[in-house]
Amino acid sequence: MQELTHWINGKHVKGTTGRFTDVYNPATGEVQAKVPLASVAELDAAVADAARAQVGWG
């Protein structure tokens, strides 16, 4: 089964919590992948990166 990553600062970042949740195909109900649950530090990094990027959007 595919394990997804976080996308932070333009890079794939493997989760550090060791915790995952399932990604379901809504048409079939089948589990298609697992996505990591973010730590507080990962969430803070993603929000900080988004805030920096937003400045350039005008």
PDB file of N, CA, C and O in Angstrom:
ATOM      1  N   MET A   1       0.844  -1.181   0.000  1.00  0.00           N
ATOM      2  CA  MET A   1       0.000   0.000   0.000  1.00  0.00           C
ATOM      3  C   MET A   1       0.887   1.241   0.000  1.00  0.00           C
ATOM      4  O   MET A   1       1.924   1.287   0.662  1.00  0.00           O
ATOM      5  N   GLN A   2       0.460   2.228  -0.746  1.00  0.00           N
ATOM      6  CA  GLN A   2       1.235   3.464  -0.862  1.00  0.00           C
ATOM      7  C   GLN A   2       1.155   4.277   0.430  1.00  0.00           C
ATOM      8  O   GLN A   2       0.075   4.468   0.988  1.00  0.00           O
ATOM      9  N   GLU A   3       2.308   4.751   0.897  1.00  0.00           N
ATOM     10  CA  GLU A   3       2.367   5.669   2.033  1.00  0.00           C
ATOM     11  C   GLU A   3       2.741   7.038   1.494  1.00  0.00           C
ATOM     12  O   GLU A   3       3.810   7.211   0.909  1.00  0.00           O
ATOM     13  N   LEU A   4       1.865   8.003   1.689  1.00  0.00           N
ATOM     14  CA  LEU A   4       2.094   9.357   1.207  1.00  0.00           C
ATOM     15  C   LEU A   4       2.993  10.120   2.174  1.00  0.00           C
ATOM     16  O   LEU A   4       3.302   9.640   3.265  1.00  0.00           O
ATOM     17  N   THR A   5       3.405  11.307   1.761  1.00  0.00           N
ATOM     18  CA  THR A   5       4.248  12.171   2.587  1.00  0.00           C
ATOM     19  C   THR A   5       3.585  13.527   2.726  1.00  0.00           C
ATOM     20  O   THR A   5       2.594  13.818   2.057  1.00  0.00           O
ATOM     21  N   HIS A   6       4.137  14.347   3.594  1.00  0.00           N
ATOM     22  CA  HIS A   6       3.721  15.747   3.676  1.00  0.00           C
ATOM     23  C   HIS A   6       4.417  16.500   2.546  1.00  0.00           C
ATOM     24  O   HIS A   6       5.450  16.052   2.047  1.00  0.00           O
ATOM     25  N   TRP A   7       3.861  17.638   2.140  1.00  0.00           N
ATOM     26  CA  TRP A   7       4.487  18.518   1.147  1.00  0.00           C
ATOM     27  C   TRP A   7       4.752  19.828   1.869  1.00  0.00           C
ATOM     28  O   TRP A   7       3.835  20.623   2.073  1.00  0.00           O
ATOM     29  N   ILE A   8       6.013  20.058   2.259  1.00  0.00           N
ATOM     30  CA  ILE A   8       6.389  21.239   3.034  1.00  0.00           C
ATOM     31  C   ILE A   8       7.570  21.909   2.354  1.00  0.00           C
ATOM     32  O   ILE A   8       8.584  21.267   2.081  1.00  0.00           O
ATOM     33  N   ASN A   9       7.437  23.192   2.084  1.00  0.00           N
ATOM     34  CA  ASN A   9       8.510  23.987   1.486  1.00  0.00           C
ATOM     35  C   ASN A   9       8.985  23.391   0.156  1.00  0.00           C
ATOM     36  O   ASN A   9      10.178  23.373  -0.146  1.00  0.00           O
ATOM     37  N   GLY A  10       8.015  22.904  -0.630  1.00  0.00           N
ATOM     38  CA  GLY A  10       8.328  22.372  -1.953  1.00  0.00           C
ATOM     39  C   GLY A  10       9.017  21.022  -1.953  1.00  0.00           C
ATOM     40  O   GLY A  10       9.605  20.624  -2.959  1.00  0.00           O
ATOM     41  N   LYS A  11       8.950  20.306  -0.823  1.00  0.00           N
ATOM     42  CA  LYS A  11       9.627  19.012  -0.716  1.00  0.00           C
ATOM     43  C   LYS A  11       8.711  17.984  -0.062  1.00  0.00           C
ATOM     44  O   LYS A  11       7.863  18.316   0.767  1.00  0.00           O
ATOM     45  N   HIS A  12       8.903  16.725  -0.457  1.00  0.00           N
ATOM     46  CA  HIS A  12       8.223  15.633   0.232  1.00  0.00           C
ATOM     47  C   HIS A  12       8.919  15.432   1.577  1.00  0.00           C
ATOM     48  O   HIS A  12      10.144  15.323   1.641  1.00  0.00           O
ATOM     49  N   VAL A  13       8.134  15.384   2.639  1.00  0.00           N
ATOM     50  CA  VAL A  13       8.678  15.210   3.987  1.00  0.00           C
ATOM     51  C   VAL A  13       7.965  14.022   4.635  1.00  0.00           C
ATOM     52  O   VAL A  13       6.744  14.018   4.785  1.00  0.00           O
ATOM     53  N   LYS A  14       8.744  13.031   5.009  1.00  0.00           N
ATOM     54  CA  LYS A  14       8.176  11.866   5.679  1.00  0.00           C
ATOM     55  C   LYS A  14       7.703  12.267   7.073  1.00  0.00           C
ATOM     56  O   LYS A  14       8.408  12.983   7.783  1.00  0.00           O
ATOM     57  N   GLY A  15       6.527  11.816   7.466  1.00  0.00           N
ATOM     58  CA  GLY A  15       6.008  12.125   8.794  1.00  0.00           C
ATOM     59  C   GLY A  15       6.864  11.508   9.889  1.00  0.00           C
ATOM     60  O   GLY A  15       7.498  10.473   9.684  1.00  0.00           O
ATOM     61  N   THR A  16       6.880  12.145  11.046  1.00  0.00           N
ATOM     62  CA  THR A  16       7.722  11.676  12.146  1.00  0.00           C
ATOM     63  C   THR A  16       6.936  11.064  13.303  1.00  0.00           C
ATOM     64  O   THR A  16       7.530  10.524  14.237  1.00  0.00           O
ATOM     65  N   THR A  17       5.600  11.145  13.249  1.00  0.00           N
ATOM     66  CA  THR A  17       4.811  10.662  14.383  1.00  0.00           C
ATOM     67  C   THR A  17       4.643   9.148  14.394  1.00  0.00           C
ATOM     68  O   THR A  17       4.360   8.559  15.437  1.00  0.00           O
ATOM     69  N   GLY A  18       4.819   8.515  13.228  1.00  0.00           N
ATOM     70  CA  GLY A  18       4.570   7.083  13.135  1.00  0.00           C
ATOM     71  C   GLY A  18       3.092   6.737  13.089  1.00  0.00           C
ATOM     72  O   GLY A  18       2.719   5.564  13.114  1.00  0.00           O
ATOM     73  N   ARG A  19       2.250   7.767  13.022  1.00  0.00           N
ATOM     74  CA  ARG A  19       0.798   7.566  12.977  1.00  0.00           C
ATOM     75  C   ARG A  19       0.293   7.895  11.577  1.00  0.00           C
ATOM     76  O   ARG A  19       0.744   8.858  10.957  1.00  0.00           O
ATOM     77  N   PHE A  20      -0.642   7.091  11.083  1.00  0.00           N
ATOM     78  CA  PHE A  20      -1.192   7.261   9.745  1.00  0.00           C
ATOM     79  C   PHE A  20      -2.708   7.175   9.787  1.00  0.00           C
ATOM     80  O   PHE A  20      -3.290   6.658  10.741  1.00  0.00           O
ATOM     81  N   THR A  21      -3.337   7.686   8.742  1.00  0.00           N
ATOM     82  CA  THR A  21      -4.760   7.497   8.543  1.00  0.00           C
ATOM     83  C   THR A  21      -4.964   7.036   7.110  1.00  0.00           C
ATOM     84  O   THR A  21      -4.126   7.289   6.244  1.00  0.00           O
ATOM     85  N   ASP A  22      -6.062   6.369   6.864  1.00  0.00           N
ATOM     86  CA  ASP A  22      -6.328   5.808   5.548  1.00  0.00           C
ATOM     87  C   ASP A  22      -6.917   6.846   4.599  1.00  0.00           C
ATOM     88  O   ASP A  22      -7.627   7.763   5.014  1.00  0.00           O
ATOM     89  N   VAL A  23      -6.602   6.679   3.310  1.00  0.00           N
ATOM     90  CA  VAL A  23      -7.189   7.475   2.231  1.00  0.00           C
ATOM     91  C   VAL A  23      -8.094   6.522   1.459  1.00  0.00           C
ATOM     92  O   VAL A  23      -7.639   5.500   0.947  1.00  0.00           O
ATOM     93  N   TYR A  24      -9.379   6.864   1.377  1.00  0.00           N
ATOM     94  CA  TYR A  24     -10.363   5.990   0.753  1.00  0.00           C
ATOM     95  C   TYR A  24     -10.744   6.469  -0.642  1.00  0.00           C
ATOM     96  O   TYR A  24     -10.807   7.670  -0.902  1.00  0.00           O
ATOM     97  N   ASN A  25     -10.996   5.516  -1.533  1.00  0.00           N
ATOM     98  CA  ASN A  25     -11.595   5.816  -2.823  1.00  0.00           C
ATOM     99  C   ASN A  25     -13.083   6.015  -2.555  1.00  0.00           C
ATOM    100  O   ASN A  25     -13.748   5.077  -2.115  1.00  0.00           O
ATOM    101  N   PRO A  26     -13.630   7.211  -2.806  1.00  0.00           N
ATOM    102  CA  PRO A  26     -15.028   7.457  -2.472  1.00  0.00           C
ATOM    103  C   PRO A  26     -16.011   6.648  -3.320  1.00  0.00           C
ATOM    104  O   PRO A  26     -17.151   6.433  -2.907  1.00  0.00           O
ATOM    105  N   ALA A  27     -15.585   6.203  -4.485  1.00  0.00           N
ATOM    106  CA  ALA A  27     -16.474   5.431  -5.357  1.00  0.00           C
ATOM    107  C   ALA A  27     -16.603   3.982  -4.906  1.00  0.00           C
ATOM    108  O   ALA A  27     -17.653   3.363  -5.079  1.00  0.00           O
ATOM    109  N   THR A  28     -15.527   3.441  -4.322  1.00  0.00           N
ATOM    110  CA  THR A  28     -15.538   2.020  -3.962  1.00  0.00           C
ATOM    111  C   THR A  28     -15.448   1.765  -2.461  1.00  0.00           C
ATOM    112  O   THR A  28     -15.770   0.674  -1.990  1.00  0.00           O
ATOM    113  N   GLY A  29     -15.011   2.771  -1.717  1.00  0.00           N
ATOM    114  CA  GLY A  29     -14.812   2.593  -0.286  1.00  0.00           C
ATOM    115  C   GLY A  29     -13.522   1.871   0.061  1.00  0.00           C
ATOM    116  O   GLY A  29     -13.247   1.622   1.235  1.00  0.00           O
ATOM    117  N   GLU A  30     -12.726   1.532  -0.950  1.00  0.00           N
ATOM    118  CA  GLU A  30     -11.467   0.829  -0.715  1.00  0.00           C
ATOM    119  C   GLU A  30     -10.385   1.782  -0.224  1.00  0.00           C
ATOM    120  O   GLU A  30     -10.332   2.944  -0.626  1.00  0.00           O
ATOM    121  N   VAL A  31      -9.526   1.272   0.652  1.00  0.00           N
ATOM    122  CA  VAL A  31      -8.371   2.045   1.098  1.00  0.00           C
ATOM    123  C   VAL A  31      -7.350   2.044  -0.035  1.00  0.00           C
ATOM    124  O   VAL A  31      -6.984   0.987  -0.547  1.00  0.00           O
ATOM    125  N   GLN A  32      -6.889   3.242  -0.426  1.00  0.00           N
ATOM    126  CA  GLN A  32      -5.940   3.357  -1.529  1.00  0.00           C
ATOM    127  C   GLN A  32      -4.541   3.734  -1.074  1.00  0.00           C
ATOM    128  O   GLN A  32      -3.563   3.418  -1.752  1.00  0.00           O
ATOM    129  N   ALA A  33      -4.435   4.402   0.060  1.00  0.00           N
ATOM    130  CA  ALA A  33      -3.130   4.852   0.536  1.00  0.00           C
ATOM    131  C   ALA A  33      -3.232   5.159   2.021  1.00  0.00           C
ATOM    132  O   ALA A  33      -4.316   5.172   2.605  1.00  0.00           O
ATOM    133  N   LYS A  34      -2.081   5.403   2.605  1.00  0.00           N
ATOM    134  CA  LYS A  34      -2.014   5.872   3.991  1.00  0.00           C
ATOM    135  C   LYS A  34      -1.301   7.215   3.977  1.00  0.00           C
ATOM    136  O   LYS A  34      -0.323   7.406   3.255  1.00  0.00           O
ATOM    137  N   VAL A  35      -1.805   8.140   4.783  1.00  0.00           N
ATOM    138  CA  VAL A  35      -1.202   9.463   4.878  1.00  0.00           C
ATOM    139  C   VAL A  35      -0.770   9.688   6.324  1.00  0.00           C
ATOM    140  O   VAL A  35      -1.506   9.350   7.251  1.00  0.00           O
ATOM    141  N   PRO A  36       0.430  10.264   6.522  1.00  0.00           N
ATOM    142  CA  PRO A  36       0.904  10.454   7.891  1.00  0.00           C
ATOM    143  C   PRO A  36       0.144  11.575   8.604  1.00  0.00           C
ATOM    144  O   PRO A  36      -0.236  12.572   7.990  1.00  0.00           O
ATOM    145  N   LEU A  37      -0.067  11.396   9.884  1.00  0.00           N
ATOM    146  CA  LEU A  37      -0.628  12.460  10.712  1.00  0.00           C
ATOM    147  C   LEU A  37       0.533  13.342  11.154  1.00  0.00           C
ATOM    148  O   LEU A  37       1.552  12.842  11.630  1.00  0.00           O
ATOM    149  N   ALA A  38       0.378  14.634  10.998  1.00  0.00           N
ATOM    150  CA  ALA A  38       1.469  15.579  11.250  1.00  0.00           C
ATOM    151  C   ALA A  38       1.690  15.812  12.741  1.00  0.00           C
ATOM    152  O   ALA A  38       0.759  15.777  13.546  1.00  0.00           O
ATOM    153  N   SER A  39       2.944  16.050  13.073  1.00  0.00           N
ATOM    154  CA  SER A  39       3.289  16.496  14.422  1.00  0.00           C
ATOM    155  C   SER A  39       3.049  18.004  14.492  1.00  0.00           C
ATOM    156  O   SER A  39       2.827  18.648  13.467  1.00  0.00           O
ATOM    157  N   VAL A  40       3.092  18.554  15.679  1.00  0.00           N
ATOM    158  CA  VAL A  40       2.946  20.003  15.834  1.00  0.00           C
ATOM    159  C   VAL A  40       4.060  20.719  15.072  1.00  0.00           C
ATOM    160  O   VAL A  40       3.810  21.738  14.428  1.00  0.00           O
ATOM    161  N   ALA A  41       5.279  20.201  15.137  1.00  0.00           N
ATOM    162  CA  ALA A  41       6.408  20.829  14.437  1.00  0.00           C
ATOM    163  C   ALA A  41       6.212  20.796  12.923  1.00  0.00           C
ATOM    164  O   ALA A  41       6.520  21.770  12.236  1.00  0.00           O
ATOM    165  N   GLU A  42       5.701  19.681  12.399  1.00  0.00           N
ATOM    166  CA  GLU A  42       5.441  19.589  10.959  1.00  0.00           C
ATOM    167  C   GLU A  42       4.346  20.557  10.539  1.00  0.00           C
ATOM    168  O   GLU A  42       4.449  21.207   9.499  1.00  0.00           O
ATOM    169  N   LEU A  43       3.312  20.652  11.337  1.00  0.00           N
ATOM    170  CA  LEU A  43       2.232  21.595  11.053  1.00  0.00           C
ATOM    171  C   LEU A  43       2.742  23.028  11.098  1.00  0.00           C
ATOM    172  O   LEU A  43       2.431  23.825  10.212  1.00  0.00           O
ATOM    173  N   ASP A  44       3.520  23.362  12.116  1.00  0.00           N
ATOM    174  CA  ASP A  44       4.088  24.712  12.220  1.00  0.00           C
ATOM    175  C   ASP A  44       4.969  25.034  11.017  1.00  0.00           C
ATOM    176  O   ASP A  44       4.931  26.155  10.508  1.00  0.00           O
ATOM    177  N   ALA A  45       5.760  24.070  10.558  1.00  0.00           N
ATOM    178  CA  ALA A  45       6.632  24.287   9.399  1.00  0.00           C
ATOM    179  C   ALA A  45       5.808  24.535   8.143  1.00  0.00           C
ATOM    180  O   ALA A  45       6.142  25.414   7.348  1.00  0.00           O
ATOM    181  N   ALA A  46       4.738  23.775   7.954  1.00  0.00           N
ATOM    182  CA  ALA A  46       3.886  23.954   6.776  1.00  0.00           C
ATOM    183  C   ALA A  46       3.196  25.315   6.797  1.00  0.00           C
ATOM    184  O   ALA A  46       3.116  25.983   5.766  1.00  0.00           O
ATOM    185  N   VAL A  47       2.702  25.727   7.953  1.00  0.00           N
ATOM    186  CA  VAL A  47       2.030  27.027   8.069  1.00  0.00           C
ATOM    187  C   VAL A  47       3.023  28.162   7.853  1.00  0.00           C
ATOM    188  O   VAL A  47       2.704  29.131   7.164  1.00  0.00           O
ATOM    189  N   ALA A  48       4.208  28.064   8.422  1.00  0.00           N
ATOM    190  CA  ALA A  48       5.225  29.109   8.245  1.00  0.00           C
ATOM    191  C   ALA A  48       5.634  29.216   6.779  1.00  0.00           C
ATOM    192  O   ALA A  48       5.802  30.322   6.264  1.00  0.00           O
ATOM    193  N   ASP A  49       5.795  28.084   6.106  1.00  0.00           N
ATOM    194  CA  ASP A  49       6.153  28.105   4.690  1.00  0.00           C
ATOM    195  C   ASP A  49       5.039  28.730   3.859  1.00  0.00           C
ATOM    196  O   ASP A  49       5.311  29.517   2.953  1.00  0.00           O
ATOM    197  N   ALA A  50       3.805  28.392   4.155  1.00  0.00           N
ATOM    198  CA  ALA A  50       2.677  28.971   3.427  1.00  0.00           C
ATOM    199  C   ALA A  50       2.600  30.481   3.645  1.00  0.00           C
ATOM    200  O   ALA A  50       2.300  31.226   2.712  1.00  0.00           O
ATOM    201  N   ALA A  51       2.865  30.933   4.854  1.00  0.00           N
ATOM    202  CA  ALA A  51       2.843  32.371   5.139  1.00  0.00           C
ATOM    203  C   ALA A  51       3.931  33.100   4.356  1.00  0.00           C
ATOM    204  O   ALA A  51       3.694  34.188   3.832  1.00  0.00           O
ATOM    205  N   ARG A  52       5.122  32.506   4.272  1.00  0.00           N
ATOM    206  CA  ARG A  52       6.206  33.109   3.480  1.00  0.00           C
ATOM    207  C   ARG A  52       5.839  33.142   2.001  1.00  0.00           C
ATOM    208  O   ARG A  52       6.067  34.145   1.325  1.00  0.00           O
ATOM    209  N   ALA A  53       5.283  32.070   1.507  1.00  0.00           N
ATOM    210  CA  ALA A  53       4.923  31.993   0.088  1.00  0.00           C
ATOM    211  C   ALA A  53       3.811  32.978  -0.252  1.00  0.00           C
ATOM    212  O   ALA A  53       3.806  33.551  -1.342  1.00  0.00           O
ATOM    213  N   GLN A  54       2.883  33.179   0.655  1.00  0.00           N
ATOM    214  CA  GLN A  54       1.744  34.064   0.398  1.00  0.00           C
ATOM    215  C   GLN A  54       2.188  35.486   0.128  1.00  0.00           C
ATOM    216  O   GLN A  54       1.553  36.186  -0.660  1.00  0.00           O
ATOM    217  N   VAL A  55       3.256  35.930   0.756  1.00  0.00           N
ATOM    218  CA  VAL A  55       3.764  37.290   0.552  1.00  0.00           C
ATOM    219  C   VAL A  55       4.068  37.517  -0.930  1.00  0.00           C
ATOM    220  O   VAL A  55       3.814  38.602  -1.453  1.00  0.00           O
ATOM    221  N   GLY A  56       4.597  36.525  -1.593  1.00  0.00           N
ATOM    222  CA  GLY A  56       4.933  36.642  -3.004  1.00  0.00           C
ATOM    223  C   GLY A  56       3.742  36.595  -3.939  1.00  0.00           C
ATOM    224  O   GLY A  56       3.883  36.898  -5.124  1.00  0.00           O
ATOM    225  N   TRP A  57       2.576  36.227  -3.443  1.00  0.00           N
ATOM    226  CA  TRP A  57       1.395  36.135  -4.293  1.00  0.00           C
ATOM    227  C   TRP A  57       0.754  37.494  -4.534  1.00  0.00           C
ATOM    228  O   TRP A  57      -0.115  37.641  -5.394  1.00  0.00           O
ATOM    229  N   GLY A  58       1.194  38.487  -3.764  1.00  0.00           N
ATOM    230  CA  GLY A  58       0.669  39.835  -3.955  1.00  0.00           C
ATOM    231  C   GLY A  58      -0.515  40.075  -3.130  1.00  0.00           C
ATOM    232  O   GLY A  58      -1.085  41.165  -3.170  1.00  0.00           O
TER     233      GLY A  58
END
